[in-house]
Amino acid sequence: PIATKWPAAHPDRLQLYSLPTPNGVKVSIMLEEIGLAYEPHLVNFQTNDQLSPAFLSLNPNNKIPAILDPQGPDGKPLALFESGAILIYLAEKTGQLLPSDAARRYETIQWVMFQMGGIGPMFGQVGFFHKFAGKDFEDKRPRDRYVDEAKRLLGVLEQHLEGRAWIMGEDYTIADIATFPWIRNLIGFYGAGELVGFDKFPNVARVLAAFVERPAVIRGLDIPKRPA
């Protein structure tokens, strides 16, 4: 059913259904990094595409991103949602950006889960209370709760990145792809850098700067194109 709303020009390629949000660009950046052929489709929230029967046939949770890989395991099509799961799948499919050593593989997945369970939800709440409707609430305790947790999470990452080029040391991995779009969004789109005291996290800032300079990241941050 997804193809009725978003017809594939190249049905032999992996199909990406997304929007350039922090979660969405994780997958476009990953695809650009690994060089896997794919076709992006814009899921426009302005017209509630994510609630359409066609999209819900692929992702009943009505969130982006989602993929449909015509060449999934055993050569059979695979539909997949949840950005962290997609990152792990693409890494294992191509043998890239996820260590083959078992211990380091699980350590990398650990940091992906750290982003999925902590950084993403908490930074998103900071964005709501700081930039969007939450800023009008007179009671600032909900905002401060999420700001404090965002600071704590940044502190965990700051300490971990001391002496490391990337989250897993010298190796750039899916943990970085999962994490740094959200940090970029926190201080950029949400404008919450001063609120969370971002200048107190120089290691995080250093690695973020290296991340956004990567050619694949520059391309992936703009895929799919936002609606006009």
N, C-alpha and C positions, 0 to 999 in steps of 0.2 A: 503493500500500500504506500510506502514512503515514496516510491518512484512515480506515483500518480501526481503528487504535488511538486516534487523536485526531480524531473526526468534527468537521467544520467546521459551526458554526451559521450562518456567513456565508461560504459558499464563494466568493463574488465578491470577498472581501477578501484581502489579503496574510495568509498564515498564518505565525506566528512560533512556533518550537519552541525553548524556552529554559529557563533557570534563572537567578535573579538573582545570578550570579557576576560578577566584573569583565568577563569576555568577553561574558557574556550580556546584561548591562545596556547595553553599548554600543549594541546594536540597538534595545532598547526605548526608550532615551533618544533615539536618532536618530529613531525613529518618532514619539515624542511631540513632538520639536522640529519636525519637518516637517509634522505634522498629517495624515499618510497613514492612511487607515482600515486597521486590521489586527485580527487575532484571535490572542491569545496562547494557547499551550498549554504546560503545565508538563511538562518532561522530568525526571522524578524519579530522581535518582541513587540514592536509598535503595532503590528497587526495580529498579535497573539498566535503566531505560527506554532509556538511551542504547545499550544492547546488544541491544535488541529488533530482530527482523527488520524491523518497520515503520519504526523510526527509521533503521536502516542502509540502507533503500531510498532515503532522502533524503540521508543523510550516511554514506558508508562508513567515514569516519574516526571515527565514534561520539563526536563532540564537539558541544557546543552553542556558539553558537546555529546554527540553520539556518532558512531561510525557503523558502516556496513561494509564488511570486507568480503568481496566475492571469492577471494582465495584464502579462506580461513583454514583452520586445522583440518587435515585430511582432504584438502581441496574443496571443502564445503563452505558455503556462505556463513559468515558470523556477524550477527548484530550485537553491538556492545555499547553500553553507556557507563557513566561515572569516569571522570577524567583520570583518576589514579589507576583504575583497572585498565583503561585504554593505554596509558603510558607503559604499564608493565607488559601488556600484550604486544605492543609494537616493539618494545625492547627485545622481548623473547623471540618474536617473529623474525627479526633482522639480526639478532646477536649484537646489538649496539646499545651503548649507554646504560648497561646494567652489567656489573661484574659477573664473570662466569664462576669465580670462586664462591663457594656456597656461603661462607661466613660474610663476605663483603656484599654478596647479593642480598642477604637478609638485612644487613645493616642499611643498605640503600633503600630497601622497601620500608624499613623502619622510619626513615626520614620522609619518605613519601607519605606515610600514614600520619606523621607529625604535622605535615602541612594539611592533609585532608581533614584531620580531626581537630586541629587547633588553629593554625594560621588562617586558613580559609574562612571558617565560620566566625572566628573572633574578629578578624579584620573586616569582614563584611558587616558585622554589627557596628563596629566603629564607624564605618562609612555611612550606615543608616542614621545613626544618632548625631554624626558630625555634619554630614553634607546634605542629607535628605530630610524627610519629615521629622525625624527624631530631634533635630536641632531646635524645634519649636516647643519641645516639652520643657516645662518649668522645672520639673524634678530632674536633676542631672545625675542622680544615682545610677540609673541604668547605663547612661553613657560612660560614667566613670568606671563602672564595673568592667566594661569591655575594654576601655582604655588601659586599665591596670593589667588586664590579662594580655593585651597586645604587647605592652611593655615587657611583661614577664617572658612571653614567647620570643620576643626580639632579644632579650637577655640570654636565653638559652642558646639561640643561634649565634649570638655575638661571641659567647665563650667558646662554642664549638668551632667557630671559624678561625680562632686565633692560630696563626701559623699554617693555615690551610688555604690553598688556592680556591677550592670548591668544597662543597659539603662533605664529599668523600675523599678529600685530600687533593692529590694531583689530578684525579679523574673526574671529568665533567660527566654527570649522570642525570637520569630522570629525576633525582631528588632536587637538583638545581632547577630543572624545567618546571617542576611542580611548584617550587617555593617562590622564585623571584618575580614571576608575574604579579603575585599578590603583594609583595613588598613594593614593587614599582607602583601598583595601583593605590596602595595606602598613602604614599607620600605624594603621588602625582594626582590622579583623578579625584581621590577623596580629599586631598589637601590636608592630611592629618599629620604631617611630619612634625610640626611644632607641638601638636597635642600629645604625641607619644614620645617626644624628646628624641627624635631620630638622630640628632647630632651626638648622642651618647653611645651610638652603636657603629663605630668606624669600620669594624670588620664587615658588618652587614653591608654598609655603604660601598665599601671597596669591591666586594664580590658582585653586588648589584651593578656597579659601573662596568665591570668586566662582562657581565651577562648581557647587558643591553647593547654592547658593542659587537656581539657575535653576528655575522651576516645572516645566519639562519633565524636568529631571534628578531632581527630588524624586519625580515620578510614576514615571519610568522605573526608578528604583532598586528599586522594589517590584513590578516586572512581569517575569514572572508571579509570583503570590504563592507564597512558599515553602511546602512541605508542612508540615502541622501536626505 
